[in-house]
Amino acid sequence: MGSEQIPQPPSTAATPHRPAPQETSVADAAHRWLLDRIGALWGLLADRPGSLYAASVLRVGYGLLYLVFLLREFPHRDEIWGPGSPWTPALAQQLFDQTGWNSILLLSDSRAYFELCYVMALVTSALFMLGWRTRAVSVLFAVVVTSFHARSIFMTDGGDNLILLMALYLVLTACGRRWSLDARRNRLKAARAGDAPEPVRSLFAQQLRDARATLTTVVHNCGILVIAAQVCFLYGSAGLYKIQGPTWGAGTALHYALNLELFQPWPALSHLVDEYPMAIAVASYVTVLLQVAFPFVLFGRLKYPVLTVLLGMHIGIAVLLGLPLFSGAMIVADAVFLPDRFYTFLPRLWRHAARRTGVRRPEPGRAAGSVSVPPQGRPTEPSSTHRAVPAQKDTAQTTGLASEQS
């Protein structure tokens, strides 16, 4: 027993390793922070669809633009996309073999088939603009734009390139939930249903419905994010390419553009603008600055004046350089950066301005002054006191309805 060793207490030499619990707590805090950020990002993507009004503006804008584009080129449709085009179907097929593209216009060489496809393209563009059965029509619109763009890729001025990209992106979005025939139909259906209880669904059916709604919301938000990223990349790359050129650095790029016969829809107007070199130089520098800085000003209120200046720039391109399709596509694309509260504010601003200017007359049943106007169609009531009470009631109902609509 004398040889047995008595256990010694832990040595104090191990004290430098005691901060391990603190390191663990820091790691746990970082882990919780990362999980919170992931949860916040998932909530941003899956809780509710964002920018529904902006998506509807994109739908209406690009549907209208492509409809006007097809109508404008209607007299020249055969030379651009038809069997009589210099870019023959054989040449288009050779290009498709290299690029992997395809077009429904090449399924037949018949002129009747081409005319049918053209009419269907017009109808599809109109229905997409109006928002009728948007889920299915958006796919048809993307097929139409892709087919016409691929058929004669060298015959247009390039303004339809952005429309092609946006038509593909809009398939992912719920662009028919606002300002569309689908939205109107849903409102009427909800009004007819009234307060009727919803049918009882099984647990599996309810879970399937919730999963479908979540998936639709996530895909829509990702589509809006891709559209915004595409526009930012377009502006940023255009600005960086301009910086590399000596003409933009010297402020003379617009001078050369205004003197190209290909971009002179009104030569007299182009020459008139070209007489102000200082204004041309300032416009050149402002264009490059805005395009380079555009992706960095989207997270504050500075984006509103920037978008306003870009709107004026695109209008100038459409008028001076004769590129209305490109300018219209860029103006519509910029609308994705305006929040929904901006679009919901516009109708109220319009109604307020209409009332102040007297364009919009008071609705029936509203008091124009201090006297209540009785409702029409009751001439047999005996006294004015009995007429005033229903008038006040109708006025209150009309006021409540207007407040709900606003």
N, C-alpha and C positions, 0 to 999 in steps of 0.2 A: 504493500500500500504506500510505502514511502516513495516508491518510484512513480506513482500515479501523478499525472500533471493536473493541476487545477485550472479549469477553463478561465481564460483571461477575458476581461471585458473588451469590447471593440476598441481598437486603437483610434486615437484622435487624428491619425494620419489620413483617415477616410473623410474628413470634413470638407476637403475641396470638392467632393462629388455631391454634396448635399443640395446644391441648386437644381438638381434634376427635376424635382416637382415644379419649379418655376419654369424650366424649359418646356415641360409637358403642358403647363397651363398656356404658355404662349402659342404652342402648336395647336392646342385645342381652340384657342381664340381665333387663330388664323383659319383653322378648319371650319369653325362656325361662320366666320366672315365670308369664306368662299361659298359655303352652302347658302347663306343668306343672299349673296349676289346671284347665284344660280337660280334660287327660288324667285328673286325679284325679276330676273330676266325671263324666266318661264311664265311668271304671272303677266308680264308685259306682252308676251306673245300669245298666251292662251286665255287670259281672262275675258277680253272683249276685243272685237275687231276695231282697229283704228283707221282713221282717215277714210271713212265711208263716203263722205261728200267729195273728197278729193278723187277717190276712185271713180265716182260717178261723173265728175267733171272730165276725167280722162276718157271715160267711155263715150260720153256725148261728144267731146272734142274730136277724138280720133275717128269715130264713126262719121261725124259730119265732114271732117276733112277729106276722108277717103271717098265719101259719096260725092262731094264737090269735085274732087280730083277725077273721078271716073266720068262725071258729067262733063267736065271741061274737056277731057280728051275723047269724048264720044265721037266727034267727027274724024279723029285720027286713030281710032281704036285698032283698025286693021293694020295700019303701018307700025304700030307699037307692039301689039300683042297677037294680032290675028295671023291667019295663014299668009297674008301678003306682006308680012314684016321682012325687012332686010336681014334681020336676025332670024334666020329660018328655023323651023323645028329641028332640022338635022344639026345645026350649029348649037342650038340649045341643048340637045341631047348629048352632044359631045362634051359640053361643059358640065352637064349633070353627072356624066361618068367620072369626071375628075373631082367634082365638089361633093357629090352625094345628095344634091338637091333633087327636087322633083316638082312637077306642076300638073294640076288637073287639066290644064289647057292642052297638054300634049297627048291626052288619051285618044284624041281623034283629030284628023285633019279636016273634018267637015266644017264648012262655014256656019251651017245651022247650029252645030254643037258649040262653036265659039260664041255665036250670038246668044245662045241660051245661057252659057256660062257668064256672059257679060251682064245679062239681065239679072241672073241670080246674085251676082256680085253687088249690083245696085240695091236689090231687095235686102240682102244680108247686111249691107252697111246701114241702110235705113232702120232695120229692125234692131241692130246693135245700138245705134244711136238712141232709139226710143226705149230700149231696155225691155224688150219682149222676150220672155223665156231666155234670160241672159246667160244662164249656164251653158245651154246648148248653142245658142247663137254666137257666143264669144268664141267657141271652138271653130264654128263655121267661118267667122270673120278672120280668125288667124289663118285658116286654110286658104281663104280667098286672097288675103294680103300676101301670104307666102307664095302662092301660085302665080299671081300677077307679077310679083317682084322677080321671081326666079325665071319667068318666061323670057323677059327682055331686060336683063339686069343692066345692060349698057345703054338702054334707050331713054332712060329718065334722067333727071337732073340730080339724083341722089337725095332729094327731100323725103322720099318714102323709106329711106333706110331706118330712120328713127321710128316711123310708124310701124314698120315690120317688127322691130324689137318690142315696142309697147304692145302690139297686138298679141304677141306671144306671152308677155308678162301678165297682161290683163286676164288671161285665161285662169290664172291662179287666184285672182282677187274676187271678192264679192261686190263687183261694181254695179250690180243691179238693185241694191237695197235702198237707194235714195234716188229721187228724181227719175223714176222709170215707170213703165207700165206694170212691171212686176210689183213694185212698191204700192202702186195704186190698187192693184188687185188684192194684195194682202190686207190693205186697210179696209177695203170694202168687205172682205171675208171676215175680218175681225169685228166690223160693225154689225154684220148680219148675225154673227154668233152671239154677240152681246155678252151677257153674264152666264152663258150656259157652261156648266162644268165640263172640264176636259175628260175624255174617255179614259177609263182606268186601263193602264198598261201593265204588263208583267214586268218583273224586275229586269229580266234580260232585255226586253224591248226598251226600257227606260235607260239602261246602261248603254245600249247601242246608240240610242238617240243622243245621249250626252257625249259619247265618244265621237260621233259624227260632227256635233257642233264644235267640239274642241279641235278636231282635225281641220275643219273648215276655217276656224278662226286663226289657227297657227299658219295654215297655208296662205290665207289672205294677208296676214301681217308680214310674212316673209316675202310675198309678192310685192307689197308696198315698199318694203326695205330694199328689194332688188331694183325697183324702179328708181327710187331715190339715189341709190348707189350708181346706177347707170348714168343718171343726169350729172351727178357730181364728177364722175370719171370723164364724161364728155366735155364738160366745161374745163376741168383741170388739165386734161391732155391738150385741148385746143389752145389754152393759154400757154402751156409749156412749149408747144410747137411754135407758137408765134414768137416767143422770146428768142428762139434759135435763129429766126430770120432777120436779116439786116434791115429790111424795109419797115418792119414793125418797130424796131429799135430806133429808126430814124424818123418814125411818124409819117411815112409816106405810103404805107401799104394801101390805105383807102384811096389815095390819089390814083394809083395804078388800077385798082379795081373799078373805079368810076370811069376810067377811060377804055375799058374793054368793051368792044361792041357786043359781045355775047351777054354782058350784064348791063345793058342799057335799054330798059323798056321805054324810057323817056329821055332821049339824049340831051334835050335842052335842060331838063331838070338836073341831070348828072353834071353837065358843064356849069350850071349855075352854082351847085354846091362846091364844085372843084375850084371855084374862084376864091374860096376862103381857106387858105392853107393852114392858118393857125387853128381854126375849128377842126379841120381834118386831123391835124396832129394831136390835138387834145382828145378827140374821139378815139383815135388809135390807142393812145396810152390808157385811157379809161377802159377800153374794151379788154386789153390785156390784163390790167389790174383786176378787174371784176372777175374775169374768168379764172385767174389763178387763185384769187381769194375766195371764190364762191364756196368751196367745200368747208371753209373755216368760219363762215359767218352765218351758218344755218342754225346755230344754237342760241341765238339771241335776237333781239329786236332789230338788229342791224340788217337782217335779211329782208325786211320789208322795203327799205329804200333801194337795196341792191336789186331786188326783183322788179321794182318799178323802173329802174334804169335799164335793166335787161329787157323789159317789155318795150321801152322806147327804142332800144337797139334793134330788136327783132322787127319792129314795125318799119324802121329805116331800111333794114335789109330787104324786106318785102317790097317796099316802094321803090327804092333806088336801084337795087340789084335784080329785081324781078324774080325773087325766090319766095313766093307766098306759101308754098307747101312746106318748105323747110322752116320758115319763120313761124307758121301756125303750129307745126309740130313741136317746136321749142317752147312756144308760149304755153301750149297745153301741158307740156311736161313740167314746166315750172310750177304749175298749179298743185303738184303733189306736196310741195313744201308749205302750203297754207293750211292751218289747222281747221278742224271742223267748226270751231266757234266763229271763225271768219265767215264761213259760208252760211251759218245760221243767222249771223248778224246782218247779212246783206238784205234778206227780205224785210226785216224790221226797218232797216235804213231806207229802203225803197218806199215802204208805206209811210214812214214819217216825212220823207221828202215830198211824196205825192200829196199828203194832206197839207203841207205848208205851201206848196205851189198851187193848190186848188185843182190839180189834175184828177185826183180821186175824190168823188163826191161822197158825202156821208151816206152810210148804208141805211136802208129803210128801217125805221124803228129807233134810230139814234136821234138824240135831241140836238138840233142845230143851234138852239139858243136856250132860253129858260122855259120854253113851252114844249110839252110833250106832244108828239105827233101821234094821233090814234092810228091803229092799223086799218088798212083799206078792206073793203068788202063787208062792212057791218053798218049799213046806212039805217037799219031799223031800230038801233038802240035808242032809248027814249031820251036820255040826257047826256050832257057832256061829262058829268061826274062818272057815269058808268063807262064812258069811253076812255077816260084818263087812266083808270086802274089797269085794264089790259095793256094799254100802251106802255106803262111803266114795267109791267111784268115782261113784255116782249123785249123791252130795252135791256133789262137785266139779263135775260137769256142770251140776247145777242152779244152783250158785253162779255159774259162768261165764255161763250163759244169763241169769240175773238181772242180772249186771253189764253184759251187752251191751244188754239192754232198757232199763236205766236210763241 
